[in-house]
Amino acid sequence: MKISVVIPAYNEEKYIAKTLESVKNADRDDNPVEILVIDGGSGDKTAEIAKKFGAKVVVIPHRGIGFARQKGIENASGEIIIYTDADSIVPYDWMKVHVDALLKSDVVLSYGPFKVKDGSFAYKLFINYLQYYGWFITHYIFNTILSVGQNTAFWREKALFVGGYDTKLGIMEDIDFSQRLSKQGKAIYHPNLIVYASGRRSKEGWRFFTRTALISIKYFLFGDKNLGGFPDFR
């Protein structure tokens, strides 16, 4: 079973080496693995670092995260695709847990949460506790799938069937994709399969929280996909 680990990146020289190291060290369970870095035209050493770790680098125009994630699906050769972000550290059993879940009957999506180890107190409180337990509630109580790009896996064939990621979305592209994909079969959530991301989003301050609330209301209550995107922080 070939696995494609896909990592969108844009000017990530500060973080991507640790991300790739964690992916390389993860348990592959004897499955062949390719690592794809989808580089949105970085002006730093992102591509150079990725190649040193043996990753295949696909350079694309910088057109947002939805566009980058979709190019990952299009360029992947694995039957299973697993996504993480270029500022994230994955646990040792990350690949194995996702693959084992997808091999179960009628499962199309496997996903887990992420937490942060740095950033402001308010941001860490929101991500590590409120959001973390919110995922648990939405999955197990409301049967709503909110799979995030830092920690999600799926069958490539099923992803192509639903049209993949919306290339026009600069935010919520992962949630939008998982909502559509989960209608094709079962989704398994792994609350203990935690990926750790950087807390750099906290640099936005309280605007992060107001922006998150606004886009959630627009998307879930009104079906509005004109959501803009988060500003870049490097």
BAVO-941695 format. One record per residue: x, y, z of N, C-alpha, C in turn; residue in one letter; residue number from 1. Coordinates in steps of 0.001 Angstrom, whole numbers, plus 500000, padded with zeros to 6 digits. Example, Ala and Ser with C-alpha at 12.3 -4.5 7.8 and 13.67 -1.06 7.14 Angstrom:
2
PT n.c1 n.c2 n.c3 ca.c1 ca.c2 ca.c3 c.c1 c.c2 c.c3 type seq
PT 513190 494310 507800 512300 495500 507800 513200 496700 507800 a 1;
PT 512850 497750 507080 513670 498940 507140 512900 500030 507870 s 2;
END
This chain:
234
PT n.c1 n.c2 n.c3 ca.c1 ca.c2 ca.c3 c.c1 c.c2 c.c3 type seq
PT 500838 498821 500000 500000 500000 500000 500885 501246 500000 m 1;
PT 500911 501964 498883 501764 503144 498815 501085 504343 499469 k 2;
PT 501874 505080 500228 501388 506254 500951 502067 507504 500399 i 3;
PT 501280 508528 500185 501826 509839 499829 501585 510786 500997 s 4;
PT 502656 511278 501592 502547 512309 502621 502705 513654 501930 v 5;
PT 501694 514493 502020 501686 515761 501302 501784 516915 502296 v 6;
PT 502717 517836 502001 502960 518973 502886 502965 520261 502058 i 7;
PT 501905 521051 502111 501935 522360 501452 502908 523281 502191 p 8;
PT 503620 524116 501440 504608 524978 502083 504781 526283 501309 a 9;
PT 505030 527340 502065 505343 528633 501471 506230 529395 502442 y 10;
PT 507504 529544 502068 508492 530223 502919 508532 529615 504323 n 11;
PT 508805 528319 504372 508775 527580 505639 510150 527086 506074 e 12;
PT 511213 527777 505685 512560 527307 506028 512786 527220 507539 e 13;
PT 512039 527981 508300 512207 527986 509760 511688 526708 510403 k 14;
PT 510695 526078 509788 510003 524956 510422 510132 523620 509704 y 15;
PT 510269 523648 508386 510012 522437 507608 510998 521295 507860 i 16;
PT 512208 521607 508275 513172 520532 508543 512678 519630 509674 a 17;
PT 512158 520224 510741 511655 519429 511863 510408 518648 511471 k 18;
PT 509585 519249 510611 508403 518539 510118 508816 517304 509336 t 19;
PT 509726 517483 508396 510169 516373 507553 510905 515306 508360 l 20;
PT 511642 515721 509342 512340 514760 510198 511338 513875 510935 e 21;
PT 510265 514488 511439 509258 513699 512155 508537 512745 511205 s 22;
PT 508288 513182 509987 507639 512312 508995 508563 511160 508618 v 23;
PT 509825 511459 508395 510795 510416 508019 510956 509375 509133 k 24;
PT 510832 509821 510388 511024 508920 511518 509757 508161 511905 n 25;
PT 508632 508503 511299 507370 507846 511647 507359 506396 511176 a 26;
PT 506621 505568 511869 506496 504145 511543 505742 503975 510229 d 27;
PT 506419 503373 509243 505790 503168 507931 505128 501807 507817 r 28;
PT 505391 500929 508760 504816 499589 508760 505092 498875 507432 d 29;
PT 506296 499069 506906 506764 498441 505660 506054 498934 504397 d 30;
PT 505243 499973 504512 504597 500542 503331 505544 501510 502626 n 31;
PT 505584 501487 501292 506382 502491 500576 505761 503879 500752 p 32;
PT 506599 504869 500974 506124 506221 501256 506844 507237 500379 v 33;
PT 506086 508109 499753 506655 509263 499087 506257 510513 499870 e 34;
PT 507173 511466 499925 506889 512732 500589 506846 513824 499530 i 35;
PT 505706 514486 499428 505539 515572 498469 505454 516895 499205 l 36;
PT 506303 517814 498847 506205 519181 499349 505664 520041 498213 v 37;
PT 504500 520608 498418 503874 521460 497418 504268 522895 497749 i 38;
PT 505261 523382 497019 505876 524667 497325 505225 525781 496504 d 39;
PT 504580 526703 497206 503882 527791 496533 504787 528931 496117 g 40;
PT 505897 528603 495475 506795 529643 494979 507574 530340 496079 g 41;
PT 508087 529571 497028 508829 530152 498156 510053 530933 497688 s 42;
PT 510357 532006 498419 511541 532799 498116 512681 532520 499070 g 43;
PT 512540 531483 499905 513598 531140 500858 514136 529734 500526 d 44;
PT 514649 529035 501529 515290 527737 501300 514348 526551 501524 k 45;
PT 513067 526785 501483 512103 525701 501719 512345 524507 500795 t 46;
PT 512409 524755 499498 512578 523664 498525 513915 522964 498711 a 47;
PT 514952 523732 498962 516295 523161 499157 516321 522229 500359 e 48;
PT 515721 522638 501455 515677 521815 502660 514864 520551 502412 i 49;
PT 513726 520707 501740 512860 519561 501465 513589 518499 500649 a 50;
PT 514332 518924 499651 515056 517978 498801 516135 517240 499587 k 51;
PT 516736 517898 500561 517748 517243 501386 517160 516087 502191 k 52;
PT 515869 516172 502462 515192 515101 503200 514593 514053 502269 f 53;
PT 514881 514179 500984 514395 513196 500026 512979 513425 499545 g 54;
PT 512429 514593 499825 511065 514887 499393 511052 515298 497925 a 55;
PT 509966 514978 497269 509730 515475 495922 509073 516845 496042 k 56;
PT 509657 517848 495417 509135 519205 495509 508386 519565 494234 v 57;
PT 507148 519972 494396 506331 520418 493270 506102 521914 493452 v 58;
PT 506645 522704 492545 506522 524158 492645 505280 524613 491889 v 59;
PT 504457 525388 492573 503205 525876 492000 503097 527379 492255 i 60;
PT 502202 528063 491552 501947 529476 491874 501360 529606 493281 p 61;
PT 501614 530706 493928 501100 530931 495284 499664 531440 495189 h 62;
PT 498713 530514 495264 497301 530867 495085 496430 530395 496236 r 63;
PT 497001 530221 497375 496200 529857 498535 496291 528383 498886 g 64;
PT 495847 528079 500100 496019 526734 500635 495119 525713 499953 i 65;
PT 493917 526103 499547 493047 525163 498836 493665 524714 497531 g 66;
PT 494250 525652 496808 494924 525355 495551 496107 524412 495792 f 67;
PT 496895 524700 496843 498065 523877 497151 497667 522453 497541 a 68;
PT 496648 522321 498354 496230 520979 498775 495709 520172 497586 r 69;
PT 494977 520822 496702 494477 520117 495532 495615 519653 494630 q 70;
PT 496642 520473 494467 497802 520074 493666 498511 518882 494308 k 71;
PT 498411 518778 495624 498970 517621 496297 498269 516343 495889 g 72;
PT 496950 516381 495845 496187 515207 495403 496528 514855 493961 i 73;
PT 496597 515861 493114 496854 515630 491690 498240 515049 491434 e 74;
PT 499215 515407 492248 500583 514951 492027 500961 513711 492833 n 75;
PT 500120 513311 493757 500419 512138 494582 500272 510853 493777 a 76;
PT 501130 509887 494049 501045 508587 493384 500583 507488 494334 s 77;
PT 500416 507819 495608 499978 506826 496577 498486 506592 496545 g 78;
PT 498088 505400 496945 496656 505098 497070 496056 505814 498270 e 79;
PT 496876 505982 499296 496466 506721 500486 497262 508022 500552 i 80;
PT 496572 509107 500845 497222 510409 501007 497053 510860 502450 i 81;
PT 498148 511287 503044 498113 511816 504407 498669 513234 504379 i 82;
PT 497929 514157 504957 498336 515558 504967 498833 515999 506329 y 83;
PT 499869 516833 506305 500220 517630 507467 500731 518963 506952 t 84;
PT 501014 519875 507871 501489 521206 507478 502981 521354 507741 d 85;
PT 503578 522359 507140 505031 522511 507157 505569 523076 508465 a 86;
PT 504706 523339 509426 505165 523796 510743 504722 522819 511829 d 87;
PT 504519 521553 511437 503944 520563 512352 504894 519406 512618 s 88;
PT 504721 518795 513791 505478 517612 514182 504497 516467 514389 i 89;
PT 504715 515373 513654 503782 514242 513743 504326 513184 514696 v 90;
PT 503453 512434 515374 503905 511378 516281 504406 510153 515531 p 91;
PT 505108 509293 516231 505740 508122 515622 504731 507204 514938 y 92;
PT 503565 506999 515551 502584 506050 515013 501586 506711 514063 d 93;
PT 501860 507923 513633 500950 508727 512823 500484 508010 511563 w 94;
PT 501424 507559 510744 501062 506889 509490 500341 505579 509741 m 95;
PT 500855 504789 510639 500289 503457 510897 498842 503548 511368 k 96;
PT 498564 504463 512276 497195 504607 512791 496235 505002 511675 v 97;
PT 496651 505959 510847 495791 506395 509752 495553 505271 508727 h 98;
PT 496623 504586 508365 496487 503525 507360 495622 502387 507887 v 99;
PT 495857 501966 509117 495057 500890 509705 493569 501265 509731 d 100;
PT 493284 502525 509995 491893 502973 510034 491265 502917 508645 a 101;
PT 491998 503362 507644 491471 503398 506278 491267 502004 505692 l 102;
PT 491975 501034 506212 491825 499666 505713 490585 498966 506260 l 103;
PT 489911 499613 507205 488668 499051 507729 487535 499259 506727 k 104;
PT 486526 498444 506836 485420 498451 505880 484732 499814 505776 s 105;
PT 484635 500321 504548 483859 501514 504207 484425 502814 504798 d 106;
PT 485662 502792 505268 486255 504021 505811 486913 504815 504690 v 107;
PT 486552 506083 504592 487107 506936 503540 488015 508033 504093 v 108;
PT 487909 508292 505396 488646 509401 505997 489077 509050 507409 l 109;
PT 490321 509386 507725 490865 509195 509065 491496 510522 509485 s 110;
PT 491184 510971 510694 491726 512274 511081 491936 512390 512585 y 111;
PT 492748 513351 512951 493037 513593 514352 493199 515083 514615 g 112;
PT 493421 515462 515859 493529 516867 516227 494954 517387 516135 p 113;
PT 495087 518665 516368 496420 519240 516555 496398 520144 517778 f 114;
PT 497571 520293 518374 497756 521213 519490 498995 522062 519213 k 115;
PT 499227 523045 520069 500409 523901 519936 501162 523935 521262 v 116;
PT 502461 524153 521165 503295 524235 522367 503753 525655 522665 k 117;
PT 503524 526573 521725 503910 527957 521947 502766 528872 521517 d 118;
PT 503011 530197 521628 501963 531154 521327 501414 531775 522598 g 119;
PT 500473 532676 522440 499907 533382 523587 499066 532440 524446 s 120;
PT 498833 532841 525675 498029 532024 526599 496625 531804 526047 f 121;
PT 496005 532871 525544 494636 532767 525021 494576 531832 523823 a 122;
PT 495569 531921 522973 495591 531070 521786 495764 529603 522172 y 123;
PT 496699 529322 523067 496916 527939 523507 495681 527390 524218 k 124;
PT 495012 528234 524990 493788 527810 525662 492727 527422 524631 l 125;
PT 492594 528225 523599 491594 527959 522567 491922 526684 521792 f 126;
PT 493165 526572 521293 493549 525431 520458 493630 524140 521254 i 127;
PT 494311 524179 522380 494621 522954 523114 493470 522415 523958 n 128;
PT 492494 523264 524265 491399 522811 525112 490025 523006 524458 y 129;
PT 489668 524252 524159 488336 524498 523608 488156 523823 522252 l 130;
PT 489109 524025 521368 489004 523405 520048 489157 521895 520133 q 131;
PT 490100 521437 520940 490347 520001 521070 489090 519259 521516 y 132;
PT 488444 519723 522570 487239 519051 523050 486041 519345 522144 y 133;
PT 486109 520455 521426 485068 520748 520448 485041 519712 519342 g 134;
PT 486218 519288 518873 486284 518228 517860 485647 516944 518376 w 135;
PT 485924 516629 519615 485377 515412 520221 483850 515465 520208 f 136;
PT 483312 516605 520593 481859 516767 520661 481236 516714 519272 i 137;
PT 481837 517433 518311 481247 517470 516968 481261 516089 516306 t 138;
PT 482317 515318 516561 482391 513985 515937 481461 512985 516609 h 139;
PT 481559 512856 517929 480870 511775 518617 479422 512101 518991 y 140;
PT 479107 513369 519139 477740 513736 519525 476925 514218 518329 i 141;
PT 477538 515071 517491 476798 515643 516372 477102 514958 515036 f 142;
PT 478017 513979 515061 478372 513248 513841 478753 514206 512710 n 143;
PT 479491 515248 513054 479955 516235 512087 481469 516121 511970 t 144;
PT 481961 516026 510741 483382 515782 510507 484094 517105 510232 i 145;
PT 485043 517438 511094 485818 518670 510952 487300 518318 510901 l 146;
PT 487698 517725 509813 489075 517252 509659 489993 518390 509242 s 147;
PT 491106 518547 509955 492028 519653 509682 493228 519182 508859 v 148;
PT 493798 520105 508099 494874 519765 507174 496153 519280 507826 g 149;
PT 496359 519599 509096 497571 519146 509778 497584 517646 510044 q 150;
PT 496402 517012 509988 496326 515650 510497 495147 514905 509874 n 151;
PT 495239 514622 508599 494127 513959 507926 494632 512999 506855 t 152;
PT 493907 511903 506663 494297 510885 505687 493048 510369 504980 a 153;
PT 493223 509976 503727 492072 509525 502937 492547 508748 501719 f 154;
PT 491584 508080 501070 491865 507385 499826 491893 508401 498683 w 155;
PT 492944 508377 497897 493069 509324 496791 491900 509201 495812 r 156;
PT 491515 507978 495506 490429 507745 494551 489130 508397 495021 e 157;
PT 488837 508267 496317 487620 508866 496866 487704 510389 496837 k 158;
PT 488896 510925 497087 489070 512375 497067 488822 512944 495675 a 159;
PT 489328 512264 494672 489119 512707 493294 487645 512611 492914 l 160;
PT 486970 511599 493453 485557 511410 493136 484711 512591 493600 f 161;
PT 485054 513176 494755 484281 514308 495277 484834 515654 494806 v 162;
PT 485844 515623 493935 486380 516861 493380 487546 517452 494135 g 163;
PT 488011 516763 495187 489167 517243 495937 488878 518517 496710 g 164;
PT 489920 519276 496948 489806 520531 497685 489302 521645 496771 y 165;
PT 488555 522556 497342 488087 523730 496607 489266 524685 496446 d 166;
PT 489735 524860 495219 490950 525651 494974 490744 527141 495220 t 167;
PT 489514 527567 495369 489247 528985 495601 489274 529360 497080 k 168;
PT 489302 528351 497946 489261 528620 499375 490658 528863 499940 l 169;
PT 490804 529968 500661 492061 530279 501332 492016 529941 502798 g 170;
PT 490893 529423 503232 490694 529003 504619 489472 528086 504657 i 171;
PT 489394 527212 505623 488294 526253 505759 488271 525241 504613 m 172;
PT 489332 525215 503804 489387 524271 502696 489406 522835 503188 e 173;
PT 490035 522608 504345 490103 521263 504908 488754 520816 505465 d 174;
PT 488068 521733 506142 486743 521417 506678 485760 521153 505539 i 175;
PT 485787 522015 504541 484904 521876 503386 485120 520531 502691 d 176;
PT 486381 520161 502508 486718 518888 501867 486228 517705 502686 f 177;
PT 486468 517731 503986 486091 516602 504832 484578 516454 504922 s 178;
PT 483851 517561 504852 482393 517487 504862 481884 516734 503638 q 179;
PT 482468 517016 502486 482040 516356 501248 482511 514907 501188 r 180;
PT 483758 514670 501598 484310 513321 501518 483610 512358 502476 l 181;
PT 483261 512830 503649 482665 511952 504661 481293 511442 504241 s 182;
PT 480683 512050 503239 479395 511563 502739 479557 510283 501909 k 183;
PT 480816 509937 501570 481083 508753 500747 481349 507502 501569 q 184;
PT 481402 507643 502875 481681 506487 503723 481897 506913 505162 g 185;
PT 482599 506084 505904 482840 506348 507323 484083 507217 507530 k 186;
PT 484047 508004 508584 485210 508787 509013 485566 508374 510433 a 187;
PT 486837 508108 510679 487301 507715 512011 488136 508836 512611 i 188;
PT 487811 509190 513836 488528 510249 514554 489416 509629 515626 y 189;
PT 490650 510122 515715 491623 509613 516683 492006 510739 517644 h 190;
PT 491324 510890 518757 491588 512013 519662 492985 512015 520272 p 191;
PT 493620 510858 520324 494949 510775 520937 496088 510830 519922 n 192;
PT 495760 510906 518648 496788 510994 517604 497051 512480 517339 l 193;
PT 497815 513089 518207 497957 514547 518216 499192 514995 517429 i 194;
PT 498983 515900 516510 500057 516579 515794 500286 517926 516470 v 195;
PT 501552 518296 516639 501865 519586 517262 502316 520583 516200 y 196;
PT 501613 521711 516133 501919 522770 515173 502498 523973 515910 a 197;
PT 503054 524900 515152 503557 526123 515769 502380 526990 516200 s 198;
PT 502631 527849 517172 501591 528754 517648 501689 530141 517036 g 199;
PT 502265 530234 515835 502516 531547 515246 501244 532320 514928 r 200;
PT 500128 531631 514768 498875 532335 514493 498490 533284 515628 r 201;
PT 499013 533027 516809 498669 533892 517943 499202 535306 517779 s 202;
PT 500139 535490 516832 500677 536830 516575 499595 537780 516062 k 203;
PT 498520 537219 515566 497420 538051 515070 496615 538657 516219 e 204;
PT 496798 538138 517421 496067 538659 518569 494596 538290 518529 g 205;
PT 493769 539175 519069 492346 538887 519173 491649 538843 517816 w 206;
PT 492288 539377 516791 491696 539300 515462 491545 537849 514996 r 207;
PT 492432 536989 515482 492321 535572 515133 490968 535012 515571 f 208;
PT 490559 535341 516778 489326 534790 517332 488094 535378 516649 f 209;
PT 488113 536672 516414 486970 537283 515739 486861 536795 514300 t 210;
PT 488008 536636 513646 488011 536133 512275 487486 534683 512230 r 211;
PT 487942 533863 513158 487506 532471 513215 486007 532380 513448 t 212;
PT 485492 533174 514356 484052 533168 514631 483259 533605 513408 a 213;
PT 483724 534643 512741 483002 535175 511585 482945 534171 510442 l 214;
PT 484088 533566 510107 484093 532641 508978 483294 531377 509297 i 215;
PT 483271 530965 510566 482487 529796 510951 480998 530067 510780 s 216;
PT 480568 531252 511164 479166 531636 511002 478810 531693 509524 i 217;
PT 479666 532323 508734 479390 532460 507308 479308 531087 506621 k 218;
PT 480233 530208 506959 480292 528910 506278 479175 527972 506739 y 219;
PT 479037 527793 508059 478114 526779 508560 476657 527241 508575 f 220;
PT 476410 528514 508832 475034 528989 508906 474486 529474 507566 l 221;
PT 475362 530062 506748 474890 530663 505504 475449 530005 504242 f 222;
PT 476342 529034 504406 476919 528367 503249 477763 529280 502385 g 223;
PT 478277 530340 502971 479068 531341 502247 480534 530901 502213 d 224;
PT 481080 530746 501011 482476 530341 500875 483396 531508 500514 k 225;
PT 482884 532695 500556 483711 533882 500335 484322 534277 501677 n 226;
PT 485371 533542 502066 485884 533613 503434 487212 534338 503579 l 227;
PT 487845 534678 502471 489165 535308 502565 490193 534304 503030 g 228;
PT 491041 534709 503952 492064 533817 504474 492802 534450 505626 g 229;
PT 493576 533650 506344 494378 534183 507430 495621 534861 506876 f 230;
PT 496097 535912 507497 497349 536535 507072 498534 535613 507347 p 231;
PT 499604 535764 506561 500800 534945 506749 501609 535432 507945 d 232;
PT 502090 534480 508740 503018 534787 509825 504162 533799 509728 f 233;
PT 505374 534307 509599 506552 533455 509485 507553 533755 510592 r 234;
END
